[in-house]
Structure formats: C-alpha cells, structure tokens
Amino acid sequence: MFTKTNKPGETGGAPLSSNPAQDAIRGAATKPAGRVAASLICADMKINGSVYSEGELQVDGHVEGDVTAQDITIGASGTITGEVIAEVIKVKGTIKGSIRGRKVELETGAKVEGDIVHTSLTIQANAVFEGQVKHATDPLKNAGPKAATNSAPKTAAPSAIPSKPNANPPGQPGNA
C-alpha cells in the first residue's frame, strides 16, 4: 500500500543478498567514522597472542595473551589469561591475570585471579576475586602492585645446636 515492490528483473530496489555476513561488513563500512562499533571476539573464537584496540572490545571467547583497549567488556562466556588494560573494564566472565583500569566493574558471576590497579572499583554480589587491590590516580601508567616484602632486617640463621659429644641415638647401647 505504501511502497512499490519490484518484480524480479526490475531495478531500483536493494538487491537481496544470501550472505548476511557480507551485508554486515557492507553496513559497517558505510557507517560514519565518528562512532565505531565494538569489536567482538565471539564465544567460538580462541586467540593465542595479545589483542590491541583503540576502541571498544567485547570478549565472549578465549584470549591467551594481554588485552588492551579503550573500553573492554568480558562477557559471561569470555576468558582472558593475561593482563587487561583499559579505561573502563566490565567483567562478567573470567580473568587470570592483572587488571589495570580507571573504572573496573566485577559483575555478578565474574571470576578474577590476579591483581587490580584502579581509580574506581565496583564488586557486585557473587563476584569472585582473589588477588591484591591498589588504588592509583593513573592506573594506566603505573606498574601493577608490588609483591609484599619483609621489611624486618635480615639476621644470620641460628647455628645448629651442638649435640652431646658422647650421645648415642635411642635404642643404641649405652643409653639409659
């Protein structure tokens, strides 16, 4: 009623495509350059090596290596083994490694084994975190937290207590 439909063989309408992946690529290529969509590491992907993005990154798959981006979201099925560095980091999945970010959010279901250096940290109920936390005004430039050191002065180990010169081990002749 409101639109004209083209019959097969007529021109004027958008061609029908049988490949949605190529349609998505064409659509992404025609978007304005001002706002870039987030890069996505799908649940069926596994990357061995570091990942770097100047924009947003969504990790639903597995990354074995360091991940750096402007804004990182680790989905519920996402796993990163390595250091994660970003302005904003939202964790719903698993990280085994250190985190450095201005705003770090561990959401319900998150599992983090490693140290966190942050400006702002939020840990929701049922998020699991094992590691050290350090507040920093600029966590992206500072190194991670240092391991705790013993500040007590070191002393020489005590010498062994001398045994009696003629002592025999228990059960040997000469012991009472």
N, C-alpha and C positions, 0 to 999 in steps of 0.2 A: 504494500500500500504506500509506503513512504520511500522505498528505494527501488531502483531499477536493477533487475537481475540480468546478467549477461548469459546468453546461451553459449554452449560450447563452441569455440572457434571465434567468438567475438572478442574484441579488445576493449580496454577501458577499465576493467576491474583488476584487482590484485591477483596475480597468478596463485593458484592453490599449490601448496608445497607438500610433499610427502615426507619431508625431513624436518621435524621440529627443532633439532639441534642446530641446523643451519639457519633456521628462522631466528633462533635466539641469538646467534652470532651476528646476523644482519641487524637485528634490533639493537644489540649492544653497540655496534659500530656506528649507528645513526644517532645515538643518544648524545646530548650536549656534553662537552668536555668538562663543564663546571662540577658536576656531581658524578662520581664514578661509583658503580655498584660494587658491593663487596665481592672479593674473590672467594671462591668456595673450594674447599678440599672435601670432597664427598665421602660418605661413610665407606664406600668400597675402594677408596684410594689409600695407598701406603707410600709415604715418601721417605727415602733414606737420604738425608742431607739437609742443609739449612734452607729456610724459606724466608724471603725478604719481600715486603710490600710497602709501598708508600701510602697506601690507603687502608681500607678495612679488609679484614680477613676472617672468614668463618671456617673453623676446623671441625669437621664431623668425622674425618678419617683418622689415620695414624701418621704421625710425623716423628721420625727418629733424627733429631737434629735441632738446632736453635731456630727459633721463630721470632722475627722482628716485623712489626707493622705499626701503623698509626693507632688502630683500634682492632683488638683481637677478641673473638668470641670462640670459646671451645665448647662445642655442643655436647649433649649428654653422651653421644657415642664417640666423641673425639678424645684422642690420646696424644700427648706430646711427651717425648723423652728428650729433654734438653732445656736450655734456657729460653724463657719467654720474655720479650721486651716490647712494651708499647705504652702509649699514653693511657689508654683505657683497656683493661683486661677483664673479661667476664668469663668465669669458669663454671661450666655445668658438668664437664667430663673429668678427665684425669690428666694431671701433670706430674711427671717425675723429673724434677729439676728446679732451678731457681726461677723466681719471677721478679722482674723489675718494671714497675709502672706507677704512674701518678695516681690513678684510680683503679684499685683492684677489688673485684667482687667475687667472692666464692659463694655460689648459689647452692640451693638445696641439691644434694646428690654429688657435689663436687668432691674430688679426692686429690689432694696436693701433698706430695712428699718432696719438700725442698724449702729453701729459704725465700722469704718475701721481703723486698725492699720497696717501700711505697710512700706516697704522700697521704693517701686516703685508702683505708681498708675496711671492707664490709664482709662479714662471715655470717651467712644465714644458717638457720637451724638445719641440722642433719648434713652439714658440710663437714668433711674430714680434712684436717690439716695437721701435718707433722713436720716441724721444722722451726726455724728461728724467724722472728719478725723484727724488722728495723724500719723506723720512720726516717725519711730523708726529705729535705726540701726539693731536691732534684735527683730522684732515684735513677733517672736515665743516664746520668753522667757518672754517678758514683759506682764503685765496685760493690759487690754483694757483701753481706755481713762476714766479718772475720770469725774464724773459729775461736772459741774461748781459750784463753791461755792462762796458765797458772802464774799468778803474779808473785807467789812466795819465792824467796831466794832459794836457789838450789843448794843443797848441802851434800857432802860426801856420804855415800851409803855406809851404814854402820858396819864395822868389821864383824866377821863371824865370831861367835862366842867360842873361845878355845875349850876344847874338851879336856877332861881329866887325863893326865898323861898315861895312867895305867888302867884306864876304864875298859872293861870288856863289854861287848854287846850283851843284851839279855839272853839268857839261855846258855851262855858260854861258861866254862869252868872258871871259878874264881869269883863269881858274883854271888852275893847272898840273897 
